[in-house]
């Protein structure tokens, strides 16, 4: 078990971690993309709702 933790720690030291600035910027990009997709999917859902409401009310 000690060997596992030692090797894991060694591998984690090799990782090229982003700077705080890079991490903040990437987090902002992810949040922006999530908001854009949420708005897009919400709009698409609304259009489908309206279409099917119209379809079943005229049938």
CHARMM internal coordinates of N, CA and C (Angstrom, degrees):
IC EDIT
DIST 1 N 1 CA 1.4389
DIST 1 CA 1 C 1.5355
ANGL 1 N 1 CA 1 C 110.63
DIST 1 C 2 N 1.3209
ANGL 1 CA 1 C 2 N 116.92
DIHE 1 N 1 CA 1 C 2 N -39.37
DIST 2 N 2 CA 1.4643
ANGL 1 C 2 N 2 CA 120.18
DIHE 1 CA 1 C 2 N 2 CA 177.65
DIST 2 CA 2 C 1.5227
ANGL 2 N 2 CA 2 C 110.97
DIHE 1 C 2 N 2 CA 2 C -61.32
DIST 2 C 3 N 1.3110
ANGL 2 CA 2 C 3 N 115.44
DIHE 2 N 2 CA 2 C 3 N -39.85
DIST 3 N 3 CA 1.4609
ANGL 2 C 3 N 3 CA 120.09
DIHE 2 CA 2 C 3 N 3 CA -179.21
DIST 3 CA 3 C 1.5326
ANGL 3 N 3 CA 3 C 110.25
DIHE 2 C 3 N 3 CA 3 C -62.57
DIST 3 C 4 N 1.3091
ANGL 3 CA 3 C 4 N 115.93
DIHE 3 N 3 CA 3 C 4 N -41.99
DIST 4 N 4 CA 1.4646
ANGL 3 C 4 N 4 CA 120.88
DIHE 3 CA 3 C 4 N 4 CA 179.29
DIST 4 CA 4 C 1.5293
ANGL 4 N 4 CA 4 C 110.50
DIHE 3 C 4 N 4 CA 4 C -58.58
DIST 4 C 5 N 1.3318
ANGL 4 CA 4 C 5 N 117.14
DIHE 4 N 4 CA 4 C 5 N -49.29
DIST 5 N 5 CA 1.4632
ANGL 4 C 5 N 5 CA 120.86
DIHE 4 CA 4 C 5 N 5 CA -179.61
DIST 5 CA 5 C 1.5238
ANGL 5 N 5 CA 5 C 111.67
DIHE 4 C 5 N 5 CA 5 C -64.95
DIST 5 C 6 N 1.3082
ANGL 5 CA 5 C 6 N 117.44
DIHE 5 N 5 CA 5 C 6 N -38.35
DIST 6 N 6 CA 1.4631
ANGL 5 C 6 N 6 CA 121.21
DIHE 5 CA 5 C 6 N 6 CA 178.76
DIST 6 CA 6 C 1.5301
ANGL 6 N 6 CA 6 C 110.09
DIHE 5 C 6 N 6 CA 6 C -63.90
DIST 6 C 7 N 1.3315
ANGL 6 CA 6 C 7 N 116.21
DIHE 6 N 6 CA 6 C 7 N -45.46
DIST 7 N 7 CA 1.4686
ANGL 6 C 7 N 7 CA 119.80
DIHE 6 CA 6 C 7 N 7 CA 179.73
DIST 7 CA 7 C 1.5298
ANGL 7 N 7 CA 7 C 111.48
DIHE 6 C 7 N 7 CA 7 C -67.32
DIST 7 C 8 N 1.3272
ANGL 7 CA 7 C 8 N 116.25
DIHE 7 N 7 CA 7 C 8 N -38.94
DIST 8 N 8 CA 1.4623
ANGL 7 C 8 N 8 CA 119.88
DIHE 7 CA 7 C 8 N 8 CA 178.35
DIST 8 CA 8 C 1.5197
ANGL 8 N 8 CA 8 C 110.75
DIHE 7 C 8 N 8 CA 8 C -63.32
DIST 8 C 9 N 1.3153
ANGL 8 CA 8 C 9 N 116.79
DIHE 8 N 8 CA 8 C 9 N -44.69
DIST 9 N 9 CA 1.4598
ANGL 8 C 9 N 9 CA 121.09
DIHE 8 CA 8 C 9 N 9 CA 177.78
DIST 9 CA 9 C 1.5232
ANGL 9 N 9 CA 9 C 110.56
DIHE 8 C 9 N 9 CA 9 C -61.18
DIST 9 C 10 N 1.3093
ANGL 9 CA 9 C 10 N 117.02
DIHE 9 N 9 CA 9 C 10 N -41.12
DIST 10 N 10 CA 1.4626
ANGL 9 C 10 N 10 CA 120.84
DIHE 9 CA 9 C 10 N 10 CA 178.19
DIST 10 CA 10 C 1.5173
ANGL 10 N 10 CA 10 C 112.14
DIHE 9 C 10 N 10 CA 10 C -62.42
DIST 10 C 11 N 1.3235
ANGL 10 CA 10 C 11 N 116.65
DIHE 10 N 10 CA 10 C 11 N -41.08
DIST 11 N 11 CA 1.4668
ANGL 10 C 11 N 11 CA 120.25
DIHE 10 CA 10 C 11 N 11 CA 179.12
DIST 11 CA 11 C 1.5250
ANGL 11 N 11 CA 11 C 111.00
DIHE 10 C 11 N 11 CA 11 C -67.98
DIST 11 C 12 N 1.3293
ANGL 11 CA 11 C 12 N 116.79
DIHE 11 N 11 CA 11 C 12 N -38.99
DIST 12 N 12 CA 1.4628
ANGL 11 C 12 N 12 CA 119.71
DIHE 11 CA 11 C 12 N 12 CA 179.78
DIST 12 CA 12 C 1.5235
ANGL 12 N 12 CA 12 C 111.85
DIHE 11 C 12 N 12 CA 12 C -65.78
DIST 12 C 13 N 1.3178
ANGL 12 CA 12 C 13 N 117.75
DIHE 12 N 12 CA 12 C 13 N -28.00
DIST 13 N 13 CA 1.4636
ANGL 12 C 13 N 13 CA 120.51
DIHE 12 CA 12 C 13 N 13 CA 177.48
DIST 13 CA 13 C 1.5279
ANGL 13 N 13 CA 13 C 111.49
DIHE 12 C 13 N 13 CA 13 C -71.24
DIST 13 C 14 N 1.3296
ANGL 13 CA 13 C 14 N 116.93
DIHE 13 N 13 CA 13 C 14 N -22.58
DIST 14 N 14 CA 1.4626
ANGL 13 C 14 N 14 CA 121.17
DIHE 13 CA 13 C 14 N 14 CA -179.83
DIST 14 CA 14 C 1.5308
ANGL 14 N 14 CA 14 C 112.43
DIHE 13 C 14 N 14 CA 14 C -80.65
DIST 14 C 15 N 1.3266
ANGL 14 CA 14 C 15 N 116.50
DIHE 14 N 14 CA 14 C 15 N -15.11
DIST 15 N 15 CA 1.4620
ANGL 14 C 15 N 15 CA 120.63
DIHE 14 CA 14 C 15 N 15 CA -176.54
DIST 15 CA 15 C 1.5246
ANGL 15 N 15 CA 15 C 109.95
DIHE 14 C 15 N 15 CA 15 C -68.67
DIST 15 C 16 N 1.3245
ANGL 15 CA 15 C 16 N 115.57
DIHE 15 N 15 CA 15 C 16 N 137.63
DIST 16 N 16 CA 1.4604
ANGL 15 C 16 N 16 CA 121.28
DIHE 15 CA 15 C 16 N 16 CA 176.64
DIST 16 CA 16 C 1.5302
ANGL 16 N 16 CA 16 C 107.54
DIHE 15 C 16 N 16 CA 16 C -88.82
DIST 16 C 17 N 1.3289
ANGL 16 CA 16 C 17 N 116.59
DIHE 16 N 16 CA 16 C 17 N 90.06
DIST 17 N 17 CA 1.4589
ANGL 16 C 17 N 17 CA 121.96
DIHE 16 CA 16 C 17 N 17 CA -176.29
DIST 17 CA 17 C 1.5228
ANGL 17 N 17 CA 17 C 110.34
DIHE 16 C 17 N 17 CA 17 C -73.48
DIST 17 C 18 N 1.3411
ANGL 17 CA 17 C 18 N 117.60
DIHE 17 N 17 CA 17 C 18 N 143.31
DIST 18 N 18 CA 1.4664
ANGL 17 C 18 N 18 CA 119.63
DIHE 17 CA 17 C 18 N 18 CA 177.75
DIST 18 CA 18 C 1.5308
ANGL 18 N 18 CA 18 C 110.63
DIHE 17 C 18 N 18 CA 18 C -72.16
DIST 18 C 19 N 1.3155
ANGL 18 CA 18 C 19 N 114.91
DIHE 18 N 18 CA 18 C 19 N 155.73
DIST 19 N 19 CA 1.4612
ANGL 18 C 19 N 19 CA 118.99
DIHE 18 CA 18 C 19 N 19 CA 175.24
DIST 19 CA 19 C 1.5298
ANGL 19 N 19 CA 19 C 108.45
DIHE 18 C 19 N 19 CA 19 C -72.81
DIST 19 C 20 N 1.3148
ANGL 19 CA 19 C 20 N 115.63
DIHE 19 N 19 CA 19 C 20 N 167.65
DIST 20 N 20 CA 1.4692
ANGL 19 C 20 N 20 CA 119.59
DIHE 19 CA 19 C 20 N 20 CA 178.71
DIST 20 CA 20 C 1.5323
ANGL 20 N 20 CA 20 C 109.95
DIHE 19 C 20 N 20 CA 20 C -59.76
DIST 20 C 21 N 1.3242
ANGL 20 CA 20 C 21 N 116.40
DIHE 20 N 20 CA 20 C 21 N -40.24
DIST 21 N 21 CA 1.4671
ANGL 20 C 21 N 21 CA 120.66
DIHE 20 CA 20 C 21 N 21 CA -179.73
DIST 21 CA 21 C 1.5321
ANGL 21 N 21 CA 21 C 110.99
DIHE 20 C 21 N 21 CA 21 C -63.70
DIST 21 C 22 N 1.3332
ANGL 21 CA 21 C 22 N 116.65
DIHE 21 N 21 CA 21 C 22 N -44.95
DIST 22 N 22 CA 1.4705
ANGL 21 C 22 N 22 CA 120.48
DIHE 21 CA 21 C 22 N 22 CA 178.46
DIST 22 CA 22 C 1.5231
ANGL 22 N 22 CA 22 C 110.90
DIHE 21 C 22 N 22 CA 22 C -62.93
DIST 22 C 23 N 1.3193
ANGL 22 CA 22 C 23 N 116.80
DIHE 22 N 22 CA 22 C 23 N -43.56
DIST 23 N 23 CA 1.4632
ANGL 22 C 23 N 23 CA 120.79
DIHE 22 CA 22 C 23 N 23 CA -179.43
DIST 23 CA 23 C 1.5259
ANGL 23 N 23 CA 23 C 110.86
DIHE 22 C 23 N 23 CA 23 C -63.38
DIST 23 C 24 N 1.3264
ANGL 23 CA 23 C 24 N 116.54
DIHE 23 N 23 CA 23 C 24 N -40.56
DIST 24 N 24 CA 1.4651
ANGL 23 C 24 N 24 CA 120.52
DIHE 23 CA 23 C 24 N 24 CA 178.40
DIST 24 CA 24 C 1.5206
ANGL 24 N 24 CA 24 C 110.52
DIHE 23 C 24 N 24 CA 24 C -64.42
DIST 24 C 25 N 1.3151
ANGL 24 CA 24 C 25 N 116.64
DIHE 24 N 24 CA 24 C 25 N -45.04
DIST 25 N 25 CA 1.4721
ANGL 24 C 25 N 25 CA 120.87
DIHE 24 CA 24 C 25 N 25 CA -179.41
DIST 25 CA 25 C 1.5281
ANGL 25 N 25 CA 25 C 110.89
DIHE 24 C 25 N 25 CA 25 C -63.54
DIST 25 C 26 N 1.3189
ANGL 25 CA 25 C 26 N 117.31
DIHE 25 N 25 CA 25 C 26 N -44.46
DIST 26 N 26 CA 1.4632
ANGL 25 C 26 N 26 CA 120.47
DIHE 25 CA 25 C 26 N 26 CA 179.61
DIST 26 CA 26 C 1.5246
ANGL 26 N 26 CA 26 C 111.30
DIHE 25 C 26 N 26 CA 26 C -65.22
DIST 26 C 27 N 1.3251
ANGL 26 CA 26 C 27 N 117.21
DIHE 26 N 26 CA 26 C 27 N -36.18
DIST 27 N 27 CA 1.4604
ANGL 26 C 27 N 27 CA 121.01
DIHE 26 CA 26 C 27 N 27 CA 177.02
DIST 27 CA 27 C 1.5241
ANGL 27 N 27 CA 27 C 110.28
DIHE 26 C 27 N 27 CA 27 C -64.32
DIST 27 C 28 N 1.3230
ANGL 27 CA 27 C 28 N 116.84
DIHE 27 N 27 CA 27 C 28 N -41.23
DIST 28 N 28 CA 1.4623
ANGL 27 C 28 N 28 CA 120.61
DIHE 27 CA 27 C 28 N 28 CA 177.64
DIST 28 CA 28 C 1.5255
ANGL 28 N 28 CA 28 C 111.37
DIHE 27 C 28 N 28 CA 28 C -62.86
DIST 28 C 29 N 1.3169
ANGL 28 CA 28 C 29 N 116.66
DIHE 28 N 28 CA 28 C 29 N -40.40
DIST 29 N 29 CA 1.4655
ANGL 28 C 29 N 29 CA 120.61
DIHE 28 CA 28 C 29 N 29 CA 178.93
DIST 29 CA 29 C 1.5249
ANGL 29 N 29 CA 29 C 110.17
DIHE 28 C 29 N 29 CA 29 C -63.59
DIST 29 C 30 N 1.3263
ANGL 29 CA 29 C 30 N 117.01
DIHE 29 N 29 CA 29 C 30 N -44.00
DIST 30 N 30 CA 1.4656
ANGL 29 C 30 N 30 CA 120.92
DIHE 29 CA 29 C 30 N 30 CA -180.00
DIST 30 CA 30 C 1.5289
ANGL 30 N 30 CA 30 C 110.36
DIHE 29 C 30 N 30 CA 30 C -62.20
DIST 30 C 31 N 1.3279
ANGL 30 CA 30 C 31 N 117.25
DIHE 30 N 30 CA 30 C 31 N -44.75
DIST 31 N 31 CA 1.4645
ANGL 30 C 31 N 31 CA 120.49
DIHE 30 CA 30 C 31 N 31 CA 179.84
DIST 31 CA 31 C 1.5239
ANGL 31 N 31 CA 31 C 110.62
DIHE 30 C 31 N 31 CA 31 C -63.31
DIST 31 C 32 N 1.3262
ANGL 31 CA 31 C 32 N 117.28
DIHE 31 N 31 CA 31 C 32 N -42.31
DIST 32 N 32 CA 1.4622
ANGL 31 C 32 N 32 CA 121.01
DIHE 31 CA 31 C 32 N 32 CA 178.65
DIST 32 CA 32 C 1.5294
ANGL 32 N 32 CA 32 C 111.20
DIHE 31 C 32 N 32 CA 32 C -61.28
DIST 32 C 33 N 1.3170
ANGL 32 CA 32 C 33 N 116.97
DIHE 32 N 32 CA 32 C 33 N -45.77
DIST 33 N 33 CA 1.4678
ANGL 32 C 33 N 33 CA 120.81
DIHE 32 CA 32 C 33 N 33 CA 179.67
DIST 33 CA 33 C 1.5276
ANGL 33 N 33 CA 33 C 110.10
DIHE 32 C 33 N 33 CA 33 C -62.81
DIST 33 C 34 N 1.3294
ANGL 33 CA 33 C 34 N 117.33
DIHE 33 N 33 CA 33 C 34 N -40.97
DIST 34 N 34 CA 1.4644
ANGL 33 C 34 N 34 CA 120.54
DIHE 33 CA 33 C 34 N 34 CA 178.72
DIST 34 CA 34 C 1.5234
ANGL 34 N 34 CA 34 C 111.30
DIHE 33 C 34 N 34 CA 34 C -62.50
DIST 34 C 35 N 1.3268
ANGL 34 CA 34 C 35 N 117.32
DIHE 34 N 34 CA 34 C 35 N -41.84
DIST 35 N 35 CA 1.4634
ANGL 34 C 35 N 35 CA 120.99
DIHE 34 CA 34 C 35 N 35 CA 179.81
DIST 35 CA 35 C 1.5257
ANGL 35 N 35 CA 35 C 110.30
DIHE 34 C 35 N 35 CA 35 C -65.61
DIST 35 C 36 N 1.3312
ANGL 35 CA 35 C 36 N 117.17
DIHE 35 N 35 CA 35 C 36 N -43.87
DIST 36 N 36 CA 1.4669
ANGL 35 C 36 N 36 CA 120.73
DIHE 35 CA 35 C 36 N 36 CA 179.49
DIST 36 CA 36 C 1.5260
ANGL 36 N 36 CA 36 C 110.36
DIHE 35 C 36 N 36 CA 36 C -61.52
DIST 36 C 37 N 1.3232
ANGL 36 CA 36 C 37 N 117.83
DIHE 36 N 36 CA 36 C 37 N -45.70
DIST 37 N 37 CA 1.4609
ANGL 36 C 37 N 37 CA 120.54
DIHE 36 CA 36 C 37 N 37 CA 179.22
DIST 37 CA 37 C 1.5225
ANGL 37 N 37 CA 37 C 111.71
DIHE 36 C 37 N 37 CA 37 C -66.12
DIST 37 C 38 N 1.3256
ANGL 37 CA 37 C 38 N 117.98
DIHE 37 N 37 CA 37 C 38 N -37.02
DIST 38 N 38 CA 1.4635
ANGL 37 C 38 N 38 CA 120.81
DIHE 37 CA 37 C 38 N 38 CA 178.19
DIST 38 CA 38 C 1.5243
ANGL 38 N 38 CA 38 C 110.52
DIHE 37 C 38 N 38 CA 38 C -63.42
DIST 38 C 39 N 1.3282
ANGL 38 CA 38 C 39 N 116.48
DIHE 38 N 38 CA 38 C 39 N -43.20
DIST 39 N 39 CA 1.4674
ANGL 38 C 39 N 39 CA 120.03
DIHE 38 CA 38 C 39 N 39 CA 177.93
DIST 39 CA 39 C 1.5223
ANGL 39 N 39 CA 39 C 110.42
DIHE 38 C 39 N 39 CA 39 C -64.87
DIST 39 C 40 N 1.3215
ANGL 39 CA 39 C 40 N 116.75
DIHE 39 N 39 CA 39 C 40 N -43.61
DIST 40 N 40 CA 1.4643
ANGL 39 C 40 N 40 CA 121.02
DIHE 39 CA 39 C 40 N 40 CA 179.17
DIST 40 CA 40 C 1.5256
ANGL 40 N 40 CA 40 C 111.24
DIHE 39 C 40 N 40 CA 40 C -60.84
DIST 40 C 41 N 1.3298
ANGL 40 CA 40 C 41 N 116.76
DIHE 40 N 40 CA 40 C 41 N -49.25
DIST 41 N 41 CA 1.4620
ANGL 40 C 41 N 41 CA 119.98
DIHE 40 CA 40 C 41 N 41 CA -178.79
DIST 41 CA 41 C 1.5238
ANGL 41 N 41 CA 41 C 111.77
DIHE 40 C 41 N 41 CA 41 C -67.46
DIST 41 C 42 N 1.3280
ANGL 41 CA 41 C 42 N 116.97
DIHE 41 N 41 CA 41 C 42 N -36.13
DIST 42 N 42 CA 1.4637
ANGL 41 C 42 N 42 CA 119.77
DIHE 41 CA 41 C 42 N 42 CA 175.78
DIST 42 CA 42 C 1.5178
ANGL 42 N 42 CA 42 C 111.39
DIHE 41 C 42 N 42 CA 42 C -62.90
DIST 42 C 43 N 1.3302
ANGL 42 CA 42 C 43 N 116.50
DIHE 42 N 42 CA 42 C 43 N -42.53
DIST 43 N 43 CA 1.4577
ANGL 42 C 43 N 43 CA 120.55
DIHE 42 CA 42 C 43 N 43 CA 177.25
DIST 43 CA 43 C 1.5162
ANGL 43 N 43 CA 43 C 112.20
DIHE 42 C 43 N 43 CA 43 C -64.57
DIST 43 C 44 N 1.3092
ANGL 43 CA 43 C 44 N 116.24
DIHE 43 N 43 CA 43 C 44 N -42.00
DIST 44 N 44 CA 1.4622
ANGL 43 C 44 N 44 CA 120.77
DIHE 43 CA 43 C 44 N 44 CA 177.95
DIST 44 CA 44 C 1.5248
ANGL 44 N 44 CA 44 C 110.78
DIHE 43 C 44 N 44 CA 44 C -63.09
DIST 44 C 45 N 1.3161
ANGL 44 CA 44 C 45 N 116.76
DIHE 44 N 44 CA 44 C 45 N -42.24
DIST 45 N 45 CA 1.4583
ANGL 44 C 45 N 45 CA 121.68
DIHE 44 CA 44 C 45 N 45 CA 177.83
DIST 45 CA 45 C 1.5287
ANGL 45 N 45 CA 45 C 110.43
DIHE 44 C 45 N 45 CA 45 C -61.31
DIST 45 C 46 N 1.3166
ANGL 45 CA 45 C 46 N 116.30
DIHE 45 N 45 CA 45 C 46 N -43.53
DIST 46 N 46 CA 1.4651
ANGL 45 C 46 N 46 CA 120.85
DIHE 45 CA 45 C 46 N 46 CA 178.98
DIST 46 CA 46 C 1.5287
ANGL 46 N 46 CA 46 C 110.86
DIHE 45 C 46 N 46 CA 46 C -62.36
DIST 46 C 47 N 1.3367
ANGL 46 CA 46 C 47 N 117.21
DIHE 46 N 46 CA 46 C 47 N -43.28
DIST 47 N 47 CA 1.4670
ANGL 46 C 47 N 47 CA 120.25
DIHE 46 CA 46 C 47 N 47 CA 179.09
DIST 47 CA 47 C 1.5250
ANGL 47 N 47 CA 47 C 111.52
DIHE 46 C 47 N 47 CA 47 C -62.91
DIST 47 C 48 N 1.3246
ANGL 47 CA 47 C 48 N 117.19
DIHE 47 N 47 CA 47 C 48 N -43.05
DIST 48 N 48 CA 1.4657
ANGL 47 C 48 N 48 CA 119.94
DIHE 47 CA 47 C 48 N 48 CA 177.33
DIST 48 CA 48 C 1.5236
ANGL 48 N 48 CA 48 C 111.04
DIHE 47 C 48 N 48 CA 48 C -63.36
DIST 48 C 49 N 1.3253
ANGL 48 CA 48 C 49 N 116.77
DIHE 48 N 48 CA 48 C 49 N -40.62
DIST 49 N 49 CA 1.4587
ANGL 48 C 49 N 49 CA 121.00
DIHE 48 CA 48 C 49 N 49 CA 178.43
DIST 49 CA 49 C 1.5228
ANGL 49 N 49 CA 49 C 110.42
DIHE 48 C 49 N 49 CA 49 C -60.13
DIST 49 C 50 N 1.3277
ANGL 49 CA 49 C 50 N 116.44
DIHE 49 N 49 CA 49 C 50 N -47.07
DIST 50 N 50 CA 1.4620
ANGL 49 C 50 N 50 CA 120.51
DIHE 49 CA 49 C 50 N 50 CA 179.74
DIST 50 CA 50 C 1.5249
ANGL 50 N 50 CA 50 C 111.36
DIHE 49 C 50 N 50 CA 50 C -64.92
DIST 50 C 51 N 1.3152
ANGL 50 CA 50 C 51 N 117.04
DIHE 50 N 50 CA 50 C 51 N -41.03
DIST 51 N 51 CA 1.4612
ANGL 50 C 51 N 51 CA 120.92
DIHE 50 CA 50 C 51 N 51 CA -179.95
DIST 51 CA 51 C 1.5229
ANGL 51 N 51 CA 51 C 111.26
DIHE 50 C 51 N 51 CA 51 C -62.76
DIST 51 C 52 N 1.3219
ANGL 51 CA 51 C 52 N 117.31
DIHE 51 N 51 CA 51 C 52 N -47.97
DIST 52 N 52 CA 1.4600
ANGL 51 C 52 N 52 CA 119.71
DIHE 51 CA 51 C 52 N 52 CA -178.24
DIST 52 CA 52 C 1.5269
ANGL 52 N 52 CA 52 C 111.73
DIHE 51 C 52 N 52 CA 52 C -71.22
DIST 52 C 53 N 1.3190
ANGL 52 CA 52 C 53 N 117.94
DIHE 52 N 52 CA 52 C 53 N -32.07
DIST 53 N 53 CA 1.4648
ANGL 52 C 53 N 53 CA 120.15
DIHE 52 CA 52 C 53 N 53 CA 174.75
DIST 53 CA 53 C 1.5261
ANGL 53 N 53 CA 53 C 109.51
DIHE 52 C 53 N 53 CA 53 C -63.67
DIST 53 C 54 N 1.3206
ANGL 53 CA 53 C 54 N 117.13
DIHE 53 N 53 CA 53 C 54 N -43.53
DIST 54 N 54 CA 1.4641
ANGL 53 C 54 N 54 CA 121.21
DIHE 53 CA 53 C 54 N 54 CA 177.43
DIST 54 CA 54 C 1.5242
ANGL 54 N 54 CA 54 C 110.90
DIHE 53 C 54 N 54 CA 54 C -64.98
DIST 54 C 55 N 1.3367
ANGL 54 CA 54 C 55 N 116.39
DIHE 54 N 54 CA 54 C 55 N -43.70
DIST 55 N 55 CA 1.4576
ANGL 54 C 55 N 55 CA 121.52
DIHE 54 CA 54 C 55 N 55 CA -177.75
DIST 55 CA 55 C 1.5211
ANGL 55 N 55 CA 55 C 111.38
DIHE 54 C 55 N 55 CA 55 C -60.87
DIST 55 C 56 N 1.3197
ANGL 55 CA 55 C 56 N 117.40
DIHE 55 N 55 CA 55 C 56 N -44.98
DIST 56 N 56 CA 1.4613
ANGL 55 C 56 N 56 CA 120.54
DIHE 55 CA 55 C 56 N 56 CA -176.60
DIST 56 CA 56 C 1.5271
ANGL 56 N 56 CA 56 C 112.50
DIHE 55 C 56 N 56 CA 56 C -81.02
DIST 56 C 57 N 1.3092
ANGL 56 CA 56 C 57 N 118.02
DIHE 56 N 56 CA 56 C 57 N -20.61
DIST 57 N 57 CA 1.4645
ANGL 56 C 57 N 57 CA 119.20
DIHE 56 CA 56 C 57 N 57 CA 178.28
DIST 57 CA 57 C 1.5262
ANGL 57 N 57 CA 57 C 111.21
DIHE 56 C 57 N 57 CA 57 C -80.76
DIST 57 C 58 N 1.3251
ANGL 57 CA 57 C 58 N 118.01
DIHE 57 N 57 CA 57 C 58 N -24.40
DIST 58 N 58 CA 1.4639
ANGL 57 C 58 N 58 CA 120.85
DIHE 57 CA 57 C 58 N 58 CA -179.57
DIST 58 CA 58 C 1.5209
ANGL 58 N 58 CA 58 C 111.77
DIHE 57 C 58 N 58 CA 58 C -94.04
DIST 58 C 59 N 1.3175
ANGL 58 CA 58 C 59 N 117.33
DIHE 58 N 58 CA 58 C 59 N -11.33
DIST 59 N 59 CA 1.4634
ANGL 58 C 59 N 59 CA 121.02
DIHE 58 CA 58 C 59 N 59 CA -175.60
DIST 59 CA 59 C 1.4653
ANGL 59 N 59 CA 59 C 111.56
DIHE 58 C 59 N 59 CA 59 C -84.54
END
COOR INIT
IC SEED 1 N 1 CA 1 C
IC BUILD
